[in-house]
Amino acid sequence: MLKLVNRNKWIASAMVLGIASGSIVSLPWMGGAQTAYAATADTQSETGFVTQARTLGLMTGGNQGDFMAQKNLTRAEAAKILCSLFQLEVNNQPQTSFMDVSSDAWGAPYIEAVRAAGYMTGNGELFRPGDAITKEELIVSLVRAMDLQDAGTTDAQQNAVQVARNYGLLSEDASATDLKNPLNRESSAEVFVSLLDHPVGEVKSEGNTVRIGNIPYQLEGSLQGLFGENNKAVLKGAKIDLNRNLRTLTGVNKLEINADGGVFDGKGVSFDGRLIVNGSVTLKNMSSTGVLEIKGSGNQSVSAILENTTWSGVELGSKDAKLTATGTTKIDNLTLKNDASIMTEGNAAISRVSLQQGLGKLLVSGSIGLLDASQYVGVPFITLAKGAAINQLNLPEQKQPRDVIINYDAVKEAIGLVNGTKNSSSAGSVITDTDSKDKKKHDSDIISVDRSQLETEVHAAKELLERAGEGGTDQALYPAAAKESLSIAINQAMLVLNNTAATQAEVDQALSTLKQDVSVYTASVTEPVIGTQELTRLIQLASTILEQNRMVGDEFPPLWDDSLSQAIRFGNNVLEGNAPQNIVDREVESLGRVIKVYKASVKLRDVYLHFLDVTDRVENLKTDKARYKSIVREGSKVYLNPLSTTEQLDEWKQKIEGATESFLALQAADFSVLKNTLQEAQVIYDQSGSQNAELDNLIQEYTEKMHTAMTQQDVLNLNMELSQRLTEFTAPVPATTREKLQQLVQDIQLKLLSDPVARNYLNTEMQLLDQQTVQAHFALIMPFTPEEQLVISYNQLSQAKGTYIEKYNEKRLQLRDKVIEMQTSINGILLQNSGTLSAEAQQALSSASEHASTFLGLSSFELQDVVPVYEELQQVQNQYTAPIAVDTMLLNLNINLANNEVQTFGRHYTDQDNEELQGQINLANLVLNNPNSTQLQVDQANTDLITAFANYQSKWIVTDLDINELKNIANNLLTVNGTDPTTVYFHRVVDAFNRLDQYLPMPELKKNYMNLEDAIQEYKDFIDSQQQSSGTGSGDSSGGTTPLSDSDGTGSGDSSGGATSPSDSDGTGTGDSSGGTTPPSDSDGTGSSDSSGGTTPPSDSNGTGSGDSSGGATSPSDNSGTGSGDISGGATPPSDNSGTGSSDSSGEATPPSVSSGDDSGSIPGGSIDDVIIP
């Protein structure tokens, strides 16, 4: 069964493992089946993260270049990646510490390395290397590896998850259920590469090497100062976006410092990234062409000191922040986004200060080149401290300096230019001494007014009102009238706050009034009305959908059912827990998404099963099925991936529906006409001496097109095209056999036997071709060689040539695959050992890898093209790298599973089915036992065996109809023959009957089905042996033999010498009046003679058979009944346990009465319902 859920996300730095607002990077959990994965080497479609993971050597994929992006990442693979990411020392000859990891397994060295480092500890004595690693397991491993600490909890698992959230590696809304889900290889590549780009954790510097979160990097140039040991404390908890070349840091794109306090000393470093400071930190000895952003955290005010630094731009966004520029600091542009104080000391200089809307106050100390207030509209808010100086002040039109500077009249001499014009002091006015004194006193009064408390209260009131606004967290808590009243109160307080003429008494009164208004507002809070109707409806809908579409059987795991069931449980938990409205709304959205993806999964499952049903009904599908094998397999992977989206499910549903339609259309197509035309073309080509390259290309073109034809119309169109194009070619006049043989010998000598490279790699094949060529040449030099001998030589040489070319192509493709394998290994060596290889080794390995890339880029190639590259790679690999371990664990496991299937269930398959699977098992064993097998060969053998095994198992599926039919056979057997419930055979049938349950998994169901078959057969054999040992047929007057009766019938003789069958083990046969013999009775019965000399058969344990007046045989009674003859000699059958059969006047047989039994008879030990309870 197939399921897909919404993608939850992780984040690296600001988020490798989840989604959160304001993150630097957000990474989706992408999404595989965990069974077989065929090679799909489509590197062109790979994501950038996959390509980087390859280049870094973290993940290399299969030996054919296939990355297997949608396959779940296993724990063994994760161990190898962690070793590479954190550059652990790996012992290639480890002593394994886990029972389920063999010392020769490919992953054993890496598993031991991560165990020793404490990154992955396994489960006691088990590591589960082949299991898919869950997100939670990977989180725990990363937290351990990066040495991220949190003293909040003691539980290892919970602590790791919380630590990941604290460091931004995991989103807050990631559910516990989602953390149990696996991670596919494509998403894993994204996680690990992003973690390299955005590391978190402690910074440790060692010369030109730095470890960030324990991930090692090489430092370039002045970056050593930035990540020096002296900055270790300040960088703790920082979020970093690095610019790197492989493992070498070349720059910083973004650095976010979360420390509060301390000194960040760049030691002269220069970078062009963005630096964000969220606490009070001193920055010194650095320069940046990027932007410094001082943000702060929450409402906490920040004090930042810039000492001997140079900045192109600084943004001050923290409320009430204080910025001090000292030493030789130079700031080209300072942008203020919130209330602040700025100060310059010593030789520090701020060239420009830009003010944005919304500022409430600004205190300036020191000198400013340009103060740009041209965009500001409002009341005065700037205060210049004593000694402050502004070279130029830019104002909006029709604004005067005193409109923005509170104490302008007192400090106007500190302002040089206003809007580019020299500032003047009230020119043309006549000011008396009294006026001057009064004005100075007034200015002094204004400056001494304390507005800080009123300003704080205004901001707090604004925040209250914002939270209750549209989309705010408190939107539903306050009535509209209360919000309106608070808004009016805030505006009244703002009028006093911004009034430069307001006295201290007026400011204090405004503060008191605003506090009262805020108290009234907060007291008006109401309980929110929680709307749960939609959530209730969705839970009911989801329950109905699940009940109607629940997966029955074991074709697929019930992962989608489990997902929807869990979503229903979550919804009920929210309803029962009286959650707030925002939680209810979020659950409505989540459940709606799960329902949508579940419906899509059901549709994909149904079309997939329909395809299997359609193809299983058609015979001889090997060729046709191959056309659709890959697309259907990919569709099943999407279904089996619990992280697939609704869109992906719908997309693959449509693809499989299209494949089904195409398959059905293909079955009706007749390719014979096109094949005949191609054969005609081949005849023309052969008659031309195989010299017509254009015709050869035409044949190849239409052979390929034939394999892509999907309908009958496609076939007819291709045949018409080919027939028309063949008219361009006319068959030449056939040459003589001698001429054709001469041309063939010449071609082979010039084009094939003269190739020295091929002779080295195909020596045996070339010798055979050479011998055949010599023989043909000998036939040619003999002038009187018969025509028929020339024909034989030509045919033999043509066949030898074809065989050689086939071997030639096999060899060049084999060497190309080895080139890919060795290049992948060499690239891994280069990346994993960067900085530790000698210059000679680095150069040799890099050069060989580049030559391989050049070769692999060729659109076509010959043996002489691949051999130099292959030999170079082989040489450098032997000289500088360790041998590649081959992992055969999966192949060995699947061979055992296939062998067990044949041995256990083989009799239910045809001989051909068994032979086909056994043949594939034998091929797999050849690869397994070949010490020279490569990983590529092992993987291919494993894939082929899995495919053959799946096809084999699909040939015999136990259906409900099969089960019912077999149970009916058992039921009838026990009913008719169940004469002795004490026998072991009887109880074996009963036990096997009760164990056969159609709801069991298919393997167990098959085994129980066969057990019941065996029990039935054994019981039948037992019954037959009992009849032969204790029952004997009686003769009649004519010497006829009496056949064996069935399990509960009794044969009787008649007056004409007919055969009378003996009774069973409890009954007795009877003789007739013409001298037939009577078989012996059982343990207590005795036969007696009748009036005409015939013997009377013995009765059973309690009954006695008696003869009649005419010599007719009377059948024995059963346990307590007695059969009696009639006046005409007709036989009366035995009665049942307590009934007695009686004769009628016409001599017809009268059936036994039934006094206590039922119509179905009885079985030993009671009625059938008493014994068999399925």
N, C-alpha and C positions, 0 to 999 in steps of 0.2 A: 504494500500500500504506500501511497505517496503523500507527502505533506510539505507545506512551505509556510513559514511564518514571516512576519515583518522583520526586517533586518535591524537588529540592535547593533550599536556601534561602540567601538573602543576609540580611544584617542592616544596619541603619543605626544607628550608635552602638553598640548592642549587639545588634543585627545587622540590617542592611538586606539583605545579600546571602547569608545562610546561617543555619543553626540551630546554636546552641551553648548549653550549659547556663549558666544564670545570665544570659541575655541580657535586655536591656530590652524589645526587640521582636523577634519572629521573623517573617520574611516568606516565604511560599511562592512558588516559581516556578510560576505558574498555566499556564496555557496557553493555531497556526493554520495552516491551509493558506495558501499564499502565492499563490494564483491570484486568483479573483474573490470579492469580498465584497459581497453585497447589503446595502442599508441595513436595519438592524434597530433602529430608534429606540425602544428600550425602556429609557428612563432610569429607570423605576421599579425595574428589577432590578439597577441598577448598584451596585457596592460603594461604601462611603464614600470609599475612595481615589480611585476614578474621578471621583466628584462633586467632591472637592477638587481633583483635577488639572484638571478643567474650570474650576472657580471661580478657581484660581490662573492660568489661562491657559497652563499647561504643555502640556496636551493637550486639543484641542477636538473631535476626531472629524470626521465628515463634515458636509456642509452640511444634511442632513436631521435632524441631531441624533443620528445613529447614532455610537456610539463604536468599534464593530468591536473589541470587547474581546479576542476570541480570535485576531485577526490578528497575525502577527508584527510586531514593531517594526522598521522599516527604518532603515538608517544615516542616510538623509536626515532622517527623523523624529527620530531621536536627536540629530542636530545641532541641529535647531530647539529641542528641549527643553533641551539644554545651554545654548543661547543665552539662553533664558528663565530657567532656573534660576540661572545665574551672571551674568545681566544683561549680556551682552556687547553691544558696539556693533555694529549690523548695518547694512551699506550695501545699500540696496535696489536699487542699480544696480552690481552687482559685475562684475569681470572674472574669469571663472572660471579656476581653475588646473588643472582636471582635464579630460581628454579626454572622459570620459563624463558630464560635467555641463555642460549648455548654459547660457548666461548668462541665458536667459529662463525657465529651470526654476524652479518655485516654491521649491525648496529651495536654490537657488544662493547667495542671500545668507547663509543660515545656515551652509552648508558652508564658504564662504569665511571666515566669522567664526571658526568653531572651528579651521579650519586655521591662521589667523593667530595664534590664541591658543595653538596647540600641543596642543589637546585631541584632535583627530582629524587624522591626517596622510594617510590613504589608503594606497594601494599604488603608489608611484611616480607615474605619470600618471593612475592610475585611483582613483576614490573608491568605486565600487560603491554608488551612492545607493539603488538599489532592493533591494539584498540585505538579508536579515534580519541584524540585529546580533547577534553572539553575546554570551554572558555575559562571556567573557574580554575581548572588545573593549570592552564597556561598563565593565568594571573598570579597564582601562588608561586609558580616557578620564576616568573619575572620579578616579583617582589623580593623573593629570596636572592636571585642573582644580582639584582641592582642594589641590594642591601638597603631597601627602603624601610624606615622604622616608624612605628606608631605605638605608643605605650597605652593606647586607649583600651585594648582588650587583651585577653590572654589566649583565646581560642585561635589556633594557627590559621584555619581556613577563613573564619570571619574577619580576623585581624588583617589578613592579606587583602581581602576584598575592600575593607574600609580604607586601608592604606592606599590601595589603587585609586579609590575615589578621592582621597585627600590630595594625592599628587596629580590628579587630573587624568589618570590613565583609564578611568572607568566612569561612565556617566551615572548621575545620581538615580536615574529612573530605570537602570538596568535591573530586570527582575531576577529573582533567584532561579526561576525556571529557565530563563534564557541562558543563564550561566552554566547550566547543565548541558546545553547543546554543543555539538561538535563544531569545528572550524575547518573550512576547506583550504586547499593549498593556495589558491589565488588570494583569498583574504589573509592567509598567514603571511604571504609575501608582502602584502600591504602593511601589515602590523609591524613586521620586523624591519623593513626598510624605513618606515616612518619613525620607528623607535631610534634608528640610527640618525635620522635627520632632526629629531626632537627629543633628545635624551633628558631625563630628570634624575635627580639624586645628587649624592655627594661628589664634589670635584676633587680629584687627586692628581697632582702634577708631578711628573718624574722626568726632568730634562725636557726633551722635545716630544714626550708622550704624555697625554692626559687621559684619565679615565673619568667619564661622566656617567654616574649611575653604574659604575663598574664596566662600562663599554669603552674599550681602548681606542684612541685616535692618535694620529701623528699631527703635530702642530707645525704650521708654516709661518715663517717670518716672525713679525712682532706679536702674533696671537699668543705667544708664550707668556707675555705680560698679562694679557687679559685673563688667562686661566691659570695664573700662577698660584702657588701654595698660599700666598698672602691673602688671596681673595676667597679662600675656601669657605669661610664662615658666611660671607655675604652672598655667595652663589648657592648656598644650601636652599633647596626648594625652588630654585630658579627654573623657568621654562625657556628652552633654548631652541631656536630654529637655525640650524647650521648650514653653511655652504661647504660642501666637501667634494673631493675627488677620491672616490673609493673610501679609504679610511683616513685620508689626510684632510685636515680642516684648512680651508682656504679663506674662510670669511664667516661672518655672522650676519644672517638676515634679520634676526630678531632675538632680543635678549630681554626677558622680563624678570626683574629682581623683586623678590617678595620679602626680603629681609627687612627688619625695622631696626636700624642702627648699624654702625660699622662703616668701614672705609673700603671703597672699591677703587683700587689703584691699578691703572692700566699700564703703568711703567712705559709710557710713550707710545702705546698702541694707537693705530689709526684704522678705523673701519667705516663702512658706509651703510651699516644696518640700522635698525630701529631699536633704541634702548628705552625700556619702560621701567619706571621705578614706582613701587607701590608702598614704600615706607620711607622713613627718614634716614637717608644715606648720604655720605660724603663721596663725591666722585672727583678723582684727581688724576692728572697726568695722562690725558687721553684726548683724542680728537675724532670727530665724526662728521662726515658729509651727510649723514642721515638725520634723524629726528630723535631728540630726547623728550620723552613724555613722562611727566610727573603726575601720577594719577591718585595715589593714595588708595586706601582700602576702606569702603563704607564712608562714615562721617568723620573718620579719624583725620585730623590735620597732619600735614607733612611738612617737615623742615628739611630742605635739600641744600647742600653746600657744593658749589662747583669751584674747584681749586685747580688752577693751571690747566684749564681745559679749553677746547675750541669746538663750537657747535654751529652748524648751519641753521638749525632750527630747534627751539625748545617750546614745548606746549605745557602749560601749567593748568591742570584741570582739577586738582584737589581743592576742596573747599577750605578757605582760610590757610592756604599753603604759604610757606615762607621760603623764598628763594634768595640765597646769598651767593653772589659771584665775587670771587676773591682771587688774589694773586694775579696771574696773567690771563685769566679767563676772558674769552671773546665769544659773544653770542650775536650772530647776524640778525636773527629775528626771534623775539619772544612773544608768543601768543598766549593771552590770558583768557581762560574760559570760566573762571570762578573768582570769588573774592580772594585777594592775595596781598602779600607784602613782598616787595622786591628791594634788594639792597646791593649796591656795588661797593667794593672796598679795594684799596690799593690801586693797581693798574688795570683792574677788571673793567670791561666796557660792554655795554649792551647797545648795539647799533639801532635797534628798532623794537618798540613794544607795540603790539597790535591788540586792541581791546575788542572783545566780542560782546554782543547783547547779553543782558542778564546779570551783569556784575552789580554788586551792591556796595562794595567799598574797595579801595585800593590805596595802600600806603607805599609811597616811593621814598627810598633813602638812597643817596648816592646820585650818580650822574647817568642820564639816559640820552642817547643821541636823538631819536625821534619817538615821541609818544603819539601814536595814531589813534585818536578818539573820533575819527570822522564818521564811523558807523553807529556811534552811540546816540541814543535818544532817551532822555530822562532827566532826573534831578542830579545835582552835584554829588559826586561819590568819591573823588580822588583827594587824598590828603598828601601834601608834600612835607616831609620831615625837614627839620632844620639842617641846612647844608645841602639839601637836594638840589639838583640842577637838571633842567630839560633844555637841550639845545633848540629843539623845534617841537611845537605842539600843533597837530592837525585836528581841526574841529569841523563839525557839520556847518553848512551854510546858515547864516543868521544866528550862530551861536558865539557867545563870548567865553573867554577862559573861566570866568567866575561861574558859568553855567555847568561846568564839569568839575572844577576844583573848589572844594569846600572852603579852604583858607587862602584863596587866591590873593585877596587884598594884602595878606600878610607876607606872601612869598612871591609876588609877581615879578620881583627883580630876578628870580631864579629861572625865568623862562626867557629864552633868547628870541625865538621867532614864533609867530602864530600864523599858520597857513602860509609860510614863506615870507611873511612881512615882520619887520622888527617890532617887538612888543613895546608899546608905549604906556606911560602911567597917567591916565586921565588928562590928556592934553587939553588946554583951554579952560580948565576949571580953576576957580579961585577957592582955595581951601584955607579957612582961618585956623588959628591955633586951637580954638575951642572945638571947632568941627573935627580937627585932626585928633584931639584927645578923645572926643566922644566915639569916633569911628574906631580908634584903636581899642577902646574899652569894649565896644560891640563885637569887634573881631575876636577879642580875647574870650568874651562870653561864649561865642559860637564854637570856638575851638575847644573850650573846656567842657561842652555838653557830652555826656556819655550815652551813646545810642546802642552800645553793644548788646545789652540785655533785650531791648526791644527788637533789634535785628535778629537775635537768636530765636525769640518767640515767634516772629513773623515767618522765619524759615520753617520752624517746626509745624506751625499751623498750615503752611502751604503743603508740606509733606502729608499731613493728615488728609487734606482735601484731595490731593492727587491720588492717594490710595483708594479713595472712595469714588474716583472718577471712572469713566468708561474703560472697562478692561482691568480695573484695579482689583487688588485682593479683597478690599473692603467695600466693593461696589454695592453689594446687597445688604450691608449692615446699617446704613444710615438713610433716613427719609430725605426726599428731595428738599423739603423746606429747611431742614437742618443744614444741608450743604449750602443752600442759598444764603442763609443767615451768616454762616462762617465766612463765606466769600466776601460779603459786605464788610464784616468786621476786619478782615485782612486788608481790604482796600483802605479803610479808615486809618488803620495803623500805619500803612505805607505812606499816606499823606503826611503824617507827622514825622515819620522816619526820614523822608526825603526833603522835609522843609528845613532849609539851612537857617531860617530865622527862629526855629522852635527853641524854646527854653527847656532847661532840665525838668522843670515842673510839668510842662506839656508832654515831654517824652515819657516821664514816669506815669502820668495819667493814662496815656495811650497804652502803655505796657499792662497796667492793671486792668483796663477795660478788655484788652485782647485775651488776657488769661481767663477772665470770667466767661467770655464768649466761647473759648475753647472748652471750658468745663461743661457749659450747657450742651455743646455739640457732642462731646464724648458720652454724655449721659443719655443721649437720644438713640443709642444703638439698639437695634432690634434683632431678634433671632431670625436667621434666614430660613426661607421655605425651601426645603430640599426637594427637587423634582426627580423622581425615580421611575416615572412611568415608562420612559423610553428604554431604560436599562432592563426593567422587568420584561418588556416586550421582546427585547433582543435575547434575553436568557431563554424565554419560552421558544422563540424561533430557533435558536441554536440547538436546543434540546430536541426539537422535532426533526430538524435537518440531520442531526447526528443519528437519531434512531432510524431514520429512513435510509441512510447511506452508510451505516457502520460497516467496516470491512469484515467480511466473513471468510474464514479460511486462512491459509498462510501464504498466499501468493506474494503478499507484501507485508512488512511490519506495520502495525497500526499507528504510525507516528502522527498522522493527521487527525485521527480520532482522538488520540491522547492530547494533542494540542487544543482541539476544540473543547474537550472535556475539562481541561485545566482552565481554559478561559471562562467556561461556565462556572466553575468553582470560584474563581476570582471574583466574578460578578456577584455571586451569591454572598461571598464574604463582605463585599462592599455594601450590599443591601443590609446584611445583618449587623454590620458594624456601625451603622449610623454615620457614615462618612460625610464630610462636607461636600458642597456642590461641585467644587472644582475636581475632587477625586471621582465623584459620580460621573461627571462629564467626560473625564479622561478615560474611565472604564467603558463608557458608551462608545467612545471613538475606538478604543482598543478592541472591544468585542466585535464591533462592526467590521473591522479589518480582518479579524480572524475568521469570521463567518464568510467573508468574501473570498479569502484565500482557500478556505476549506471547500467551498463550492467549486472553485476552479480545480482543486486537486481531485475531487470526485469525477469531474468531467474528463480530466486527463487520464485518470485510472481506468475509466470506462472505455475510452477510445483505445487505450493500450491493450486492455483485455480483449476488446473486439478485434483488434488486429491479430492477436495471437489466435483467437478462435477462427478467424478467416483463413489464416495461413496454415493452421493445423488441419483444416479440412481438405487441403489440396496436396496431392502427392508430388514427389520429385521436385522439391522446392529448393534444393541446394543452391542452384544458380540464381533463381529468382529472389530468394530470400536475401542473398548477399547484397542485392541492390539496396535493400531497406534496412539491413542489419545495423549499420552505424547510426542512422537517424533514429531508429526505434530504441537502440541502446542509450543514445544520448537523452531521449525523452524519458526513459526510465530513471536515468540519473537525476534529471530535474525533479521527477516525482519523489525520489528517495532522498532528496536534499531538503531537510527541514527549514532551510533558509531561503528557498526559492520564493519569488514574489508572485502575486496574482498575474502580472503581465507575462512573466516567464511561463507559468503554467498554461495560460491561455494560448501563448505563442506555440508551445510544443503540442498542445491539443490539436491545433489547426494543422501542424506539420504531420502529425501521425494520422489524422483524418485524411490528409492529402496522400500520404503514403499508402493507406489502405485502399483508397480509390484507385491509385496508380497500380497497385499490386493486382487488384481485380481486373483492371483493364489489360494488364500485361498477360494475365493467364489466357485471355481470349485471343491474343495476338499470335499469328502464324509467321515465323521467321524463315520458313523453308525457301520461299521465292528469293529473298535477299541473299541467303546463303548460297543458292545455286548461281546467282549472278556473280558473287564474289569468287566462286570456284572457276567460273569461266574466265574472269579476269586473271586469276592465278595461272591458268593454262596459257593464256596469251603471254604473260610475263615469263614463264618458263621457256616458251618457244623462242623468246627473244634472247635467250642465253643469259637471263638474269641481268641484263645490261640497261634496262629501261628504268632509270631512277624515278622518272615522273609517274610511270605506271605503278611502281612499287609504293610510292607515296600515296597514290590514289587508293590502292588496296588497304594500306594501313589506315588511311583516313576513314574509309567507310566501315572497316572492321570496328574501329572505335565508336563510330556513330551507331552501329548496330547495337552495341552494348548499352547505349544510352536511350535507345528507342523505348517508349513507354506504351504506345498504343498501336493498333493495327494500321491506323492511318499514317503514323510515323514510319512504319516499316514499308508501306506502299510508296510513300513519298521518297524515301531513301533509295528504294529499288529503282524508281523511275529516274532519279538523278544519276545514279550510277550507270544505268543502261545507256542514258544519253551521252555521258562522258566517255563511256567505253567505245563509242563510235569513232572517237578521235584516234584510237589505237587499232592498227590492223596487224594481224598475226603475220610475221615474216615467213618467207618460204623456209620450211624446216631445213636446217643444216644436216649434214651427214653425222652419224654417231661419232665417227673419228674426229670430225671438226669440233663437235661439242665437247668431247673428252679432252682434246688439245686445249681448248679455251679454259676449261675447268682446271686443268693441271697448271696452266700458266697463272690463272688468278690466285690459286692457292699458294704457289711458290712465291709470287711477287707480293701478295698482300698479307699472307698469314705466316708462312714458314720463315720469312725474312725478318720477323719482329724479335729482336734480342730480348726485350723486356718480357714479352709473353713466354719466351722459352724458359726464362728463369722461374716464372710463376706457374706455368702450365706445361712443365717438361713432359710429364707422362702423356697428357692429352696430345701434345705436339708430336711426340714420337709415334703415336698411333696414326695420326694424320699423315705424318711423313712416310710411314711404312705403306699406307694405302696409296699415297701419291706415287711412290716408287713403283708399286705394282702396276698402277695405271700407265705410268711412263713406259714401263717395260712392254706392256701390251701395245703401246703406240709405236715403239721403235721396230717391232716385229711387223714386216710388211704384209704377212699373210694371216694376221690374227683374224679369226672368224668374227662376223658381225655380232653374233650372239655373245661372244666373249667381251667385245667392246661395250655392249649394252650392260653386261654384268659389271664391268669395271666402272662404267660411268655411274651406275646406280649406287655401287658400294662407296665410291669416292664422294658422291653427293651426300650420302648419309653420314659419312665420316666428317665432312665439312660442317653439316648441320649440327652434329654432336659437339664438335669443337667450338663452334660459335656459341652454342648454348653454355658450355663450360666457361668460355671466355667472358660472357656477360655475367655469369654467376660470380666469377672471381672479381671482376671490377666493382660490382655492387657490394660484394662482401668487404673488399678493401675500403670502399667509401664509408660503410657503416663503422668499420674499425677506426677510420680517421675521425669520425664524429665522436666516437667513444673516447678516444685518446685525447682529443682536443678538450673535451669537457673535463676530463681528469686533470689535464695540464692547467687549464684556466683556474680550476679549484686550488691547485698547488700555488699558483701565482698569487691568488687573493688571500689564501689562508696564511701564507708565509711571507707576506709583503714586509720588506725590511730585514728579513732574516736570511734570505737567499744570497749567495755570492753573486757578484756582478756577472761572472761568467754564466752561472746557472740562470740568472734572470734574463740575460740576453738570449741564451739558447732557447729557453722555454717560450719567451715572448715571440721570437722570430718564427719558431715552429708553429705556434698558434696562429700567427698572422698568415703564414703560408697556407695553413689549413683553411682559414677563412676565405682566402683568395680562390682556392680550389673549389670549395663548396659553393661559391658564387657562380661557377660555370653552369650554363644551361645544359650542356652535354659534355661528355668526356670519354676518353679511351683509357686503356690500361696504362699507357705510357704517361698519362696525365696524373693518375692517382698514385702510382708506385713511388715517385720521388717524395711526395708529401708523406705517404705512409711510412717510408723508411726513415725519413727525418724524425717524425713523431716517435717512432719506435725507438730510435737511437737515444733521443733526449729523455724519453720516458724511462728507459732502462738505466740511464746514467744518473738522472736527477730525481726520480719519483719512486715511490714504493708500489708493489704490485696491487692491483685492484681486487678486492675481495668480492666473491660472487655469493649472493644470498639465495639459497635454494630452499629455504624453510617453507615458503608457500607452495612451491611445486611439490615438495615431498608430502605435505599435508594433503593436497588435492589428489595426488596419486593414491594415497591410502583411502581417502573418501570414495574415489571412483571404484577402486578394487572391492571395497566393502559393499558398495551398491550392487555390483555384478554378482558377487558371491551370495548376497542376501536375497536379492529380488530378481536375479537373472532369469528364473524360469517364467516370469510373467512378460518377458520381452521376447521378440523374435530372435532367431539365431543371427540374423543379419545385424540387428541392433547391438547384440552382445559383441559380435565380431568387430563392429565399427568402433565401439567404445574401447574394447580391449586393444585394438590396433593403436588408438590414440594414447592409451596408457603405456603401451610398449615404446612408442616414440618418445614419450615424456621420460621414461626410464633411461632410454639411451642418452638423452641430454643430461639427466640427473647424474648418471654414472660416468659421464665423460669428464675427466679432470681438466680438459682444455675448453670446456664450455664457457662462453662469455655470459655476462649478465643479460645482454640483449637476447641471446639464445634461450636462456633460462626463462626470462620474462615472456618470450613469444611462446615457448612450450607450455607455460602455465596458462596463458590466455587461450591457446588452442584447446587445452584439456578442459578448461572451464566451459568453453563454448560447447564442446562435444558432450560434456557431462550434463549441461543444461538441456541440450537437445534430447539426450538419452532419457532423462527423467521425465520429460514432457510426453514421452511415448506411452507411459502407463500412469494414469491418474485414477485413483479409487474414487468412484462417484457414489452418491447416495443410492442409486439404483443397484450398483454392484453389491453394496453392503446389504440391502434389503433382500436381494436374490439369494445371497449366501446364507443369510440368517433363516430364510424360509427353508432352504435345504436342510439346515441343522434342525430346525423346528420339526419338520416332517420326519427326519430320521429318528429323533428322540421320541416323538409321538408313536411311531410305528414299532420301533425296536427297543424302546426303553424298558426292557424286561428286568434288568438287574442294576439298580442305581448304585450298587456297591462297587462296581467295577471302576478302575481308574480311568478307563477310556470314556465312560459315560461322563464322569466329572470333568474330564479334560474338555469335552465339547461344551459342557455348560459354562465352564470358566472362560474358555476362549470366546464363547458367544457374548458373555456379559462384558468382556473387555473391549469388544469391537464398537467403538464410539465414533460417529462421523465428525465430531467436533475436535478430535485430536489433530495435532500437526500431521502433515502428509507422511513424513518418514515413519512415525510411530503408527499411523493408521495403516500403512502398507504392511508393517510387521505384524500387527494384530490380525489383519485380514488373512495373511498367509498362515498364522498360527491356527485360525479357525479352519482353514482348508485342510491343514495337516491333521488336526484333531478329528475332523469328519472322516477323512480317509482311514485313519487308524481305527476308528470305531467300526467302520464298514468291514475292514479286514478282520477285526476281532469277531464280528458277527458271523462272517463267512466261515471262519475257522471253527466256531462253536457248532454251527450247523453240520459241518462235515464230520466232526468228531462224535456227536451224540445223536444225530437224526439220520434215518435210513429210509429210502423210498420203498413201497410195497408193490409186489407184482400182481397182475390180474391173470385170468384164465387163459389168456392168449400169450402170456409171457412178456407183456409190455412192462417197461420200467416206470417207476413213479418219480416224477421230478421233485426237486426240493421245493418246499413251500417258501413263502416270504417270511418275514419276521414274526408275524402273528397269525398267519392263516393256517388252516389245516386241510390237507388234501384227503379226499375219500374215494374209495373205489365204487364202481357201479356193477350191475348184474351182467353186463356184457363184456367184461374184461377190460374196461377202460383204466387208464393209469390213475392211481390215487397218490397224491403227494403226501409225504410224511409231514407230521406236525413239526413245529420248531422245538426249541429246547424244553419248553414246558408242555407241549402238546404231543399227541401220538397219532400215527397214521393207522388206517383201518384196512382190512382185507375185504374181499367180496366173496360171493357164494360159489365161485368157480375155482376155488383153491388158491387165491392170492394170499401171500404171506402178510402177516401183521408185524410191523416193526415192534421192537421192545418198548415197553412202557418206561416211564421215568422212574424215579426212586421209589414211589409208593404205588403206582398204578399197575394193574394186571389185565392182560387181554384175555377174553373168553370166546369160545367157539359158538357158532349159531347152529340152527337145525339142519342145514344142508352140508355141514362139514367145513364151512369157511371159518376162519378164526376171527375173533372179535378183537379189535384193537384195544390196547390198554388204556385205561383212563389216566388222568393226571393225578395230582396228589390227593384229591378228594372225590373226584367223579369216576364213574364207571361207564364204559361204552357197552351197549347191548345190541344184539342182532334182532332183526325183525323176522316175520313169518315167511318172507320170500327170499331171504338171504341178502337183503340190502344192507349195506354197511351203515352203521351209525357212528357219526363223528364223536370224538371225545368231548366231554364238557370242559369248561374251564374250572377255576378253583372250587366253585360251589354249585355250578349249574350242571345239568345232565341233558345231553342230546337224545332224542327219541326218534325212532324210525316211524314212517307212515305205512299204510296198508299196501302201497304200490312199490315200495322199495326206494322212494326218493330220499336223498341225503338231507339231513337237518344240520345246519351249521351250529357251531357252539354258541352258547349264550355268553354274556359278559359276566362280570364278577358275581352279580346276584340275580341275573335274569335267566330264564329258561326258554329255549326255543321249542316250539310245538309244531307238529305236522298238521297238514290239512287233508281233506278227503280226496283231493285230486292228485296227490303226489308231488306237488310243487314244494320247493324249499321255502321254509318259513324263516325269516331273519330272527336273530335272538332278540329277546325283550330287553328293555333297558329300565331297570328299576332305580338305579342310583347313578349311573354314568351319564355323560352328555353325548352329543352327536359327534364330537371330535375324538371320542375314545379317551383313553388314559395312558399315562406313561408311568414307569416304575417310580415309586416314591410319592405318588399323588398326581394331581391334574397337571397339565402343561403350565398353567399359570402359577402353580406352586413351585415348579422347578426352575423355569427360565423367566427371569425378570430383566428384560433388556433395559 
